[in-house]
Amino acid sequence: MPIQDPRTRRLSPKAVTRTLALAGHAMMGVALGLGFALLTTRSDAYGIRPALMALDPTGFRLTDFAVTCALAFGVVATLTGLALTLGEEK
């Protein structure tokens, strides 16, 4: 099934729906990643904040950790959403 109709050069409604679903999964993953980073860096029970502050006292490593968590969770959630939507079609 073509994603794009060659006569009209427009995306099919199914492709638009799939793209919006994947964007939703990506945003959900980024939000969960930021929540995870907030939880682990604000609580001393996990030991992540003291370890990152020992590396760089300015706190820039905390930002790196939050961005890395957001990207990692976002990519994994997007791939999971892709697998689920492709599995639904079959």
ChimeraX attribute file (.defattr): number of C-alpha atoms within 10 A of each C-alpha:
attribute: neighborCount
match mode: 1-to-1
recipient: residues
	/A:1	5
	/A:2	8
	/A:3	13
	/A:4	13
	/A:5	11
	/A:6	9
	/A:7	6
	/A:8	7
	/A:9	9
	/A:10	10
	/A:11	13
	/A:12	13
	/A:13	11
	/A:14	10
	/A:15	13
	/A:16	12
	/A:17	11
	/A:18	15
	/A:19	13
	/A:20	12
	/A:21	16
	/A:22	19
	/A:23	16
	/A:24	16
	/A:25	22
	/A:26	23
	/A:27	18
	/A:28	16
	/A:29	23
	/A:30	25
	/A:31	17
	/A:32	17
	/A:33	23
	/A:34	20
	/A:35	15
	/A:36	15
	/A:37	20
	/A:38	15
	/A:39	12
	/A:40	16
	/A:41	20
	/A:42	12
	/A:43	12
	/A:44	11
	/A:45	9
	/A:46	12
	/A:47	12
	/A:48	17
	/A:49	19
	/A:50	13
	/A:51	13
	/A:52	18
	/A:53	14
	/A:54	12
	/A:55	12
	/A:56	11
	/A:57	11
	/A:58	10
	/A:59	13
	/A:60	12
	/A:61	17
	/A:62	20
	/A:63	11
	/A:64	12
	/A:65	19
	/A:66	20
	/A:67	16
	/A:68	16
	/A:69	22
	/A:70	23
	/A:71	18
	/A:72	15
	/A:73	23
	/A:74	24
	/A:75	17
	/A:76	15
	/A:77	23
	/A:78	22
	/A:79	15
	/A:80	16
	/A:81	19
	/A:82	17
	/A:83	11
	/A:84	11
	/A:85	14
	/A:86	11
	/A:87	9
	/A:88	8
	/A:89	6
	/A:90	5
